[in-house]
Amino acid sequence: MSKKVLYISPNGYLGGAERFVLNACIGHKSFGNYAPYILFLNNGELVDIVKDLGINHYVLVNQFRLKNPVALIKALIEARSFIKKLKPDVINSTMPYAHLFLALTMLKKTFVNIWFQHGPVGGILDKMASFFSSDRIYFNSTYLQTEHHKTSYLNRSLKEDLIVNYGIEFLEVDPTESLSLRQKYLNPSQEFLFLSAGRICSWKGYESTILALIQLFNERPELVAKVKYLIIGEAKRETDKAYEQKIHDLAQNLVSKGIIQFIPFQKNLGTFYHAADVFFHTSTIPEPFGLVVAEAMIQGTLVVGGSVGGVSDILMNGKTGYTFNAHEREAAGELRIIIEKKIINGSPEKKSEMAKNGQALIRTSYSIPSMIKILEEDYDS
C-alpha cells in the first residue's frame, strides 16, 4: 500500500500556497510513491478543482475562526477523528494557520510533521506558529527563509530547513484557442494584450499598471489605443472589497474606452498566459516567490515585475523579463516608461529572447517531477 501524505490547506480558494498543494497532489498522484490527501479548513473553488481531478480530500464540516473557541474545539475534534482514521505517514501544513491548527489538533503525533512556509512572513500567526515544533520547515525561496528567521520568535524545527522549488504545471495550450482568445478581447486597432491575474487585495499593486496606462493615455493616447489590459481575479475577503472597488473606480475611464477589462476568477489561466504578450506582477511588498510569474513564464509570456523578494530568483532584468521598483511612489512612472519604450516600441527580437529564457528556466528548474522528487525523498528521510 502507498504511503500517505496529508496536506492541510487553510483556504478553499486558489492562491499561491494553495497552488503548491494542488500541484504537489497532482505530482504525487501522477508519478509519485505517496498517495496524496487534502484536508480543507473551508470550502471554495479549489475543492471543486480537486474533486474534478479525483484527488482524495475532506472539507471540515465544523468551520471556524480562532477567535471563536466553541467552533474551534468542534473543528479540532472533527479533524482529529479524520487524521486518526487516515493514519498519514506525513502531514504537510500549508502556512502558519494550518500549522497552528495541526498542533492543537494532534497533541501527540505519530507522523512526520512538515510546516510549509509560503509567506509573506512576519505576521502574528507566524510568530505564534513558531512556538510549535515541526520536523522540518519548507521555504520556496532563500529570501523567504531569511525573512522568517528574522521575524519569528522561535525556530522549533528538528531538522535543517529545506528550500523547495515550486513545481509549475505546464499545460499544453492549443494555439487556435490562444488565437481565438486574442480575437475575443482585442479590437482591430489593438496589438498588445497585457495581463495580470491573482487574488485582488491591496498589496498586489494593481493600481500601478492602471496609473501607468492612465499617464501614458494622457500623454500618448495613440499608443495606449494599441493596448488591452485584462485583470483576472476577485477579492476573496470582505476586507479586500474596498480595494477592489478602488481599482475599478480608478480604471473606469479606460474601461469605458475598451483598454482595461476586469474578468472574474478563471480556473484555467494557461490559455490566457499563452495568449498574452506581457504579464504584469506588481506586488507592493516582497513576495515569497511569485507563483503567477513562473506560471506566465512557462507559457512563454514576457513578464514585467517588481525587483525584490523571491521573484528575483527567476525574474532577472533584461534576461528573463523586465523589473521595476514596485515599492517606490514612482512605480507607475517606471512602468509607464517600460510600457512605452520597451514593450510598445521595444525590439520584438529582444522581447522574444527574454520570454524564451524565462520559459527555459522554469521548465528546467521548476518542474513538478523535480519538486516531487525533492519532497518524497525528504519525506522518506
MOVENVEN-V450107 format. One record per run of one state. SS is the DSSP state (H for helix, E for strand, L for the rest). FROM is the first residue (numbers start at 1). LEN is the number of residues. If there is no record, write none. Layout:
SS | FROM | LEN
SS | FROM | LEN
This chain:
L | 1 | 2
E | 3 | 7
L | 10 | 6
H | 16 | 16
L | 32 | 2
E | 34 | 7
L | 41 | 4
H | 45 | 9
L | 54 | 2
E | 56 | 4
L | 60 | 9
H | 69 | 18
L | 87 | 3
E | 90 | 5
H | 95 | 11
L | 106 | 6
E | 112 | 6
L | 118 | 6
H | 124 | 6
L | 130 | 4
E | 134 | 1
L | 135 | 1
E | 136 | 4
L | 140 | 2
H | 142 | 10
L | 152 | 5
E | 157 | 1
L | 158 | 4
E | 162 | 2
L | 164 | 4
E | 168 | 1
L | 169 | 6
H | 175 | 11
L | 186 | 6
E | 192 | 6
L | 198 | 4
H | 202 | 3
L | 205 | 1
H | 206 | 14
L | 220 | 1
H | 221 | 4
L | 225 | 2
E | 227 | 6
L | 233 | 5
H | 238 | 13
L | 251 | 1
H | 252 | 5
L | 257 | 3
E | 260 | 4
L | 264 | 6
H | 270 | 6
L | 276 | 2
E | 278 | 4
L | 282 | 9
H | 291 | 8
L | 299 | 3
E | 302 | 5
L | 307 | 2
H | 309 | 5
L | 314 | 3
E | 317 | 1
L | 318 | 3
E | 321 | 4
L | 325 | 6
H | 331 | 14
L | 345 | 3
H | 348 | 18
L | 366 | 1
E | 367 | 1
H | 368 | 13
L | 381 | 1
